[in-house]
């Protein structure tokens, strides 16, 4: 095997190690530009003496430093070997910074993720092999930075013992993906076992994913309340297939879809909004979609109260009880002429007790099962 053959996985490790600059600390010239690259792979101990093409015996240099090392003997092999250690320490120092908030971490992470996303979509998905092979090197460098940033700030990421509900699990998968991406691909092998988890882009607000809606209406209401206090909330749109909230982020209006679960889960974690569900958000949205489908208008009682709406000048309150009891209705203490809808329909007509119906008559309020709710809305439409 001639000295020019260097295994693909070793090349990728070298590219990641260099961070795109000459490894000479006194030079650090950019090795990549729009016009191409000036990468030169130098052997620390001469190949003609060692036949050593390992990662440990190779270093990326600019042409000038390579000439000064190989031909002018301006640096000793020990000095050049030390450059690898110096670069590693430099990268660790810069990208292992611990942040005090997720927003600070987000500012450092988003530009790297956005650049990776653009490279992947523009070159890999468009099957532009030559440009993909070139810019894949940049992704390796960005991945290394992201790996360090994430590893130093795991406490800022939402976690749950159930991996299916944990953003931290996606971060751990990404770190494993990076290690495989840069270390296990040979010249012949182009497949990967651990794919990039798209939920990472969701967590950092780059691209939404479609997942199940987090069930707690109470969590969402508390989030809206906090966003209102911080002048970051514009409105909420429900009763549609993909409900969302409009917020102001860094002075710009943006939409956060309620089924973009990783992102919303991270927001709940940041603002300490997680609450046990009393009313299920997906059930509430289903009821509001039915109202919209009948072209009946409604509005929320307040921006941060999603369980109470005004419809035909009448208050409608949504609850979620396996059996709406007399005790629950007493505690709810609704205003006269209110309409109370039990979204929990698994118990059929038995989802409202006889005692609750009797108390409702005395209170002058109306109780509806979901079937009765459908009829009520259709009567309004007529």
C-alpha positions as CSV (number, residue, x, y, z in Angstrom):
1,X,0.0,0.0,0.0
2,X,1.6,3.3,-1.0
3,X,1.9,6.3,1.4
4,X,-0.8,8.2,-0.3
5,X,-3.5,5.7,0.9
6,X,-5.1,6.9,4.1
7,X,-8.1,5.1,5.4
8,X,-11.3,7.2,5.3
9,X,-12.0,6.9,9.0
10,X,-8.5,8.3,9.7
11,X,-9.0,11.2,7.3
12,X,-12.3,12.1,9.0
13,X,-10.6,12.0,12.5
14,X,-7.9,14.3,11.2
15,X,-10.5,16.7,9.7
16,X,-12.4,16.8,12.9
17,X,-9.2,17.3,15.0
18,X,-8.0,20.3,12.9
19,X,-11.3,22.2,13.1
20,X,-10.5,23.5,9.6
21,X,-7.2,25.2,10.4
22,X,-3.5,24.4,10.1
23,X,-2.4,22.5,13.2
24,X,0.6,24.8,13.7
25,X,-0.5,27.0,16.6
26,X,1.6,29.9,15.3
27,X,-0.2,29.6,11.9
28,X,-3.8,28.3,12.1
29,X,-4.4,29.2,8.4
30,X,-7.8,28.2,7.2
31,X,-7.6,24.9,5.2
32,X,-11.0,25.3,3.5
33,X,-12.4,28.1,1.4
34,X,-15.0,28.6,-1.3
35,X,-12.4,27.9,-4.0
36,X,-11.4,24.6,-2.6
37,X,-9.0,23.4,0.2
38,X,-5.3,23.6,0.8
39,X,-5.1,20.5,3.1
40,X,-1.9,18.7,3.2
41,X,-1.4,15.5,5.3
42,X,2.0,15.3,6.9
43,X,3.7,12.3,8.5
44,X,5.2,13.2,11.9
45,X,7.7,10.3,11.6
46,X,8.6,9.8,7.9
47,X,6.5,7.2,6.1
48,X,9.6,5.9,4.3
49,X,11.0,4.9,7.7
50,X,7.9,3.8,9.5
51,X,5.2,2.9,6.9
52,X,2.9,4.4,9.6
53,X,-0.4,5.9,8.3
54,X,-2.1,5.9,11.6
55,X,-4.0,8.9,13.0
56,X,-1.3,9.4,15.7
57,X,1.4,9.8,13.0
58,X,-0.5,12.2,10.8
59,X,-1.3,15.9,11.0
60,X,-3.0,18.4,8.8
61,X,-0.9,21.4,7.7
62,X,-1.1,24.2,5.2
63,X,1.4,23.9,2.3
64,X,3.9,26.4,3.9
65,X,4.0,24.7,7.2
66,X,4.3,21.3,5.5
67,X,7.3,22.5,3.5
68,X,8.9,24.1,6.5
69,X,8.5,20.8,8.4
70,X,9.5,18.3,5.8
71,X,12.1,20.1,3.7
72,X,13.3,23.0,5.9
73,X,13.2,21.1,9.2
74,X,12.0,24.2,10.9
75,X,10.1,22.0,13.4
76,X,10.9,18.8,15.2
77,X,8.6,15.7,15.1
78,X,8.2,16.2,18.9
79,X,7.0,19.8,18.3
80,X,4.5,18.7,15.6
81,X,3.2,15.9,17.8
82,X,2.7,18.4,20.5
83,X,0.5,20.5,18.1
84,X,-2.1,17.7,18.2
85,X,-2.3,17.9,22.0
86,X,-2.4,21.7,21.9
87,X,-5.3,21.7,19.4
88,X,-7.2,19.2,21.4
89,X,-6.8,21.3,24.6
90,X,-7.8,24.5,22.7
91,X,-11.0,22.9,21.3
92,X,-11.9,21.4,24.7
93,X,-11.4,24.8,26.3
94,X,-13.6,26.7,23.8
95,X,-16.4,24.3,23.3
96,X,-16.6,22.7,26.8
97,X,-18.0,25.9,28.3
98,X,-20.8,25.4,30.8
99,X,-23.8,27.7,30.3
100,X,-26.2,28.9,33.0
101,X,-29.3,28.6,30.8
102,X,-30.7,26.7,27.8
103,X,-31.0,30.0,25.9
104,X,-27.2,30.6,26.2
105,X,-26.5,27.0,25.0
106,X,-29.0,27.5,22.1
107,X,-27.1,30.6,20.8
108,X,-23.9,28.5,20.6
109,X,-25.6,25.4,19.1
110,X,-28.1,26.8,16.5
111,X,-25.5,28.2,14.0
112,X,-23.7,24.8,13.9
113,X,-26.9,22.8,13.5
114,X,-28.2,25.2,10.8
115,X,-25.0,24.9,8.8
116,X,-25.1,21.1,9.1
117,X,-28.7,21.0,8.0
118,X,-28.0,23.2,4.9
119,X,-25.0,21.0,3.9
120,X,-27.1,17.8,4.3
121,X,-30.1,19.2,2.3
122,X,-28.2,21.0,-0.4
123,X,-25.6,18.3,-1.2
124,X,-26.5,14.9,0.2
125,X,-30.3,14.9,-0.5
126,X,-29.6,16.3,-4.0
127,X,-27.0,13.6,-4.6
128,X,-24.3,16.0,-5.3
129,X,-21.5,13.6,-4.4
130,X,-18.5,15.8,-5.1
131,X,-19.7,18.7,-3.0
132,X,-21.0,16.4,-0.3
133,X,-17.6,14.8,0.1
134,X,-16.1,18.2,0.4
135,X,-18.5,19.8,2.8
136,X,-18.9,16.6,4.9
137,X,-15.6,17.6,6.4
138,X,-17.2,20.8,7.7
139,X,-20.0,18.7,9.3
140,X,-17.4,16.6,11.1
141,X,-15.9,19.8,12.6
142,X,-19.3,21.1,13.6
143,X,-20.3,17.8,15.1
144,X,-17.2,17.7,17.2
145,X,-18.1,21.2,18.6
146,X,-21.7,20.1,19.2
147,X,-20.5,17.0,21.0
148,X,-18.4,19.0,23.4
149,X,-21.2,21.7,23.9
150,X,-23.8,19.0,24.7
151,X,-21.5,16.9,26.9
152,X,-20.8,19.9,29.1
153,X,-24.4,21.1,29.4
154,X,-26.5,17.9,29.8
155,X,-28.2,19.4,32.9
156,X,-29.9,22.0,30.7
157,X,-31.7,19.4,28.6
158,X,-35.1,18.1,29.6
159,X,-34.9,14.5,30.8
160,X,-37.3,11.7,31.9
161,X,-36.7,8.2,33.2
162,X,-38.9,7.0,30.2
163,X,-36.5,7.4,27.2
164,X,-39.5,8.0,24.9
165,X,-40.3,11.2,26.8
166,X,-36.7,12.4,27.2
167,X,-34.9,15.1,25.1
168,X,-31.7,14.1,26.9
169,X,-32.0,10.7,25.2
170,X,-31.9,12.4,21.8
171,X,-28.8,14.2,22.8
172,X,-27.1,11.0,23.8
173,X,-28.1,9.4,20.5
174,X,-26.6,12.4,18.7
175,X,-23.3,12.0,20.6
176,X,-23.1,8.3,19.6
177,X,-24.0,9.3,16.0
178,X,-21.1,11.8,15.9
179,X,-18.6,9.2,17.2
180,X,-19.8,6.7,14.6
181,X,-19.8,9.4,11.8
182,X,-16.2,10.3,12.3
183,X,-14.7,7.0,13.4
184,X,-16.3,3.9,11.8
185,X,-16.7,4.7,8.1
186,X,-14.2,3.1,5.8
187,X,-13.6,3.8,2.1
188,X,-15.9,1.0,1.1
189,X,-18.5,1.3,3.8
190,X,-20.9,4.2,3.4
191,X,-23.8,3.2,5.7
192,X,-24.4,4.2,9.3
193,X,-26.1,2.4,12.1
194,X,-26.9,5.5,14.2
195,X,-28.7,8.2,12.3
196,X,-28.9,11.8,13.2
197,X,-32.0,12.3,15.5
198,X,-34.1,14.9,13.8
199,X,-35.6,15.7,17.2
200,X,-32.3,17.7,17.9
201,X,-33.4,20.3,15.4
202,X,-36.8,20.4,17.0
203,X,-35.4,20.9,20.5
204,X,-33.4,24.0,19.3
205,X,-36.3,25.5,17.3
206,X,-34.7,24.9,13.8
207,X,-37.2,22.5,12.3
208,X,-40.4,21.0,13.8
209,X,-41.2,17.4,14.0
210,X,-44.7,15.9,14.3
211,X,-45.3,13.9,17.4
212,X,-48.0,13.3,19.9
213,X,-49.4,16.3,21.8
214,X,-48.2,16.5,25.5
215,X,-51.5,15.9,27.3
216,X,-51.5,18.5,30.0
217,X,-53.6,21.6,29.3
218,X,-52.4,22.9,32.6
219,X,-48.8,22.9,31.5
220,X,-49.6,24.9,28.4
221,X,-51.7,27.4,30.3
222,X,-48.8,28.0,32.7
223,X,-46.3,28.4,29.9
224,X,-48.6,31.0,28.2
225,X,-49.0,32.8,31.5
226,X,-45.2,33.1,31.8
227,X,-44.8,34.2,28.2
228,X,-47.4,36.9,28.7
229,X,-45.5,38.2,31.7
230,X,-42.3,38.4,29.6
231,X,-44.1,40.0,26.6
232,X,-43.2,37.0,24.5
233,X,-46.7,35.7,23.7
234,X,-48.9,36.8,20.8
235,X,-51.7,34.2,20.4
236,X,-52.7,30.6,20.4
237,X,-54.5,28.8,17.5
238,X,-56.4,25.7,18.5
239,X,-59.2,23.7,16.8
240,X,-56.9,22.8,13.9
241,X,-55.0,19.7,12.9
242,X,-51.7,21.2,14.1
243,X,-52.5,23.7,16.9
244,X,-49.7,26.2,17.7
245,X,-48.8,29.2,19.8
246,X,-47.3,32.4,18.3
247,X,-44.5,33.8,20.4
248,X,-41.8,36.4,20.1
249,X,-38.3,35.0,20.1
250,X,-35.3,37.3,19.9
251,X,-37.6,40.0,18.7
252,X,-39.1,37.9,15.9
253,X,-42.5,36.3,15.7
254,X,-42.4,32.5,15.4
255,X,-44.9,29.6,15.7
256,X,-44.4,26.7,18.0
257,X,-46.6,23.7,17.1
258,X,-48.1,21.9,20.0
259,X,-47.3,18.5,18.3
260,X,-43.7,19.6,17.9
261,X,-43.2,17.7,21.2
262,X,-39.4,17.9,21.8
263,X,-39.4,21.7,21.5
264,X,-42.5,22.2,23.6
265,X,-41.1,19.7,26.2
266,X,-37.9,21.7,26.4
267,X,-39.9,24.9,26.9
268,X,-41.9,23.4,29.7
269,X,-38.6,22.3,31.3
270,X,-37.0,25.7,31.0
271,X,-39.9,27.5,32.4
272,X,-40.7,24.8,35.0
273,X,-44.2,24.4,33.5
274,X,-44.7,20.6,33.8
275,X,-48.0,19.9,35.6
276,X,-50.0,16.7,35.9
277,X,-52.8,16.7,33.3
278,X,-56.4,17.2,34.5
279,X,-57.7,18.1,31.1
280,X,-56.1,16.4,28.1
281,X,-55.0,18.9,25.4
282,X,-55.6,16.5,22.5
283,X,-59.2,16.0,23.6
284,X,-59.7,19.7,24.1
285,X,-58.3,20.4,20.6
286,X,-60.6,17.7,19.2
287,X,-63.7,19.4,20.7
288,X,-62.6,22.8,19.4
289,X,-62.0,21.3,15.9
290,X,-65.6,20.1,15.9
291,X,-66.8,23.6,16.7
292,X,-64.7,25.0,13.9
293,X,-66.0,22.3,11.5
294,X,-69.5,23.6,12.1
295,X,-68.4,27.2,11.4
296,X,-69.4,28.2,14.9
297,X,-67.3,31.0,16.4
298,X,-65.8,31.0,19.9
299,X,-63.1,32.7,21.9
300,X,-61.1,31.8,25.0
301,X,-62.2,33.5,28.2
302,X,-58.6,34.7,28.7
303,X,-55.4,34.0,26.8
304,X,-54.1,31.7,29.5
305,X,-57.3,29.9,30.2
306,X,-57.9,27.3,27.5
307,X,-60.5,25.3,29.3
308,X,-63.2,28.0,29.2
309,X,-64.6,29.6,26.1
310,X,-67.3,32.0,25.2
311,X,-69.7,30.6,22.5
312,X,-72.9,32.3,21.6
313,X,-72.4,34.7,24.6
314,X,-72.4,31.7,26.9
315,X,-69.6,30.3,28.9
316,X,-68.5,26.7,28.1
317,X,-66.2,24.9,30.5
318,X,-64.3,21.7,29.4
319,X,-63.4,19.1,32.0
320,X,-62.0,15.6,31.8
321,X,-63.5,13.2,34.3
322,X,-64.1,9.5,34.1
323,X,-67.3,10.2,35.9
324,X,-68.3,13.8,36.6
325,X,-69.5,13.6,40.1
326,X,-71.6,15.7,42.4
327,X,-68.5,16.5,44.5
328,X,-66.5,17.6,41.5
329,X,-69.3,19.9,40.3
330,X,-69.6,21.4,43.8
331,X,-65.8,22.1,43.8
332,X,-66.0,23.5,40.3
333,X,-68.7,25.9,41.4
334,X,-69.7,27.2,37.9
335,X,-71.6,30.4,37.1
336,X,-75.2,30.2,36.3
337,X,-76.1,29.4,32.7
338,X,-72.7,27.8,32.1
339,X,-72.4,24.7,29.9
340,X,-70.0,22.0,31.1
341,X,-68.6,19.5,28.7
342,X,-67.0,16.3,29.9
343,X,-64.3,15.4,27.3
344,X,-63.8,12.0,28.8
345,X,-66.1,9.8,26.8
346,X,-64.7,6.3,27.5
347,X,-67.4,5.8,30.0
348,X,-70.3,6.5,27.6
349,X,-73.4,8.0,29.1
350,X,-72.1,7.1,32.5
351,X,-69.4,9.8,32.4
352,X,-71.8,12.1,34.3
353,X,-73.4,10.8,37.5
354,X,-77.2,11.2,38.2
355,X,-76.4,13.1,41.3
356,X,-74.3,15.6,39.3
357,X,-77.3,16.1,36.9
358,X,-79.5,16.8,39.8
359,X,-77.1,19.3,41.3
360,X,-76.7,21.0,37.9
361,X,-80.4,21.7,37.8
362,X,-80.2,23.4,41.1
363,X,-77.2,25.4,40.0
364,X,-78.9,26.3,36.7
365,X,-76.0,24.9,34.6
366,X,-76.0,22.4,31.8
367,X,-73.9,19.2,31.7
368,X,-73.0,17.6,28.4
369,X,-71.5,14.3,27.4
370,X,-69.5,14.4,24.1
371,X,-72.5,13.0,22.2
372,X,-74.7,15.7,23.7
373,X,-72.0,18.3,22.9
374,X,-72.1,17.3,19.2
375,X,-75.9,17.8,19.2
376,X,-75.5,21.1,21.1
377,X,-73.1,22.5,18.5
378,X,-75.2,21.4,15.6
379,X,-78.2,23.1,17.2
380,X,-76.2,26.4,17.4
381,X,-75.3,26.0,13.7
382,X,-79.0,25.7,12.8
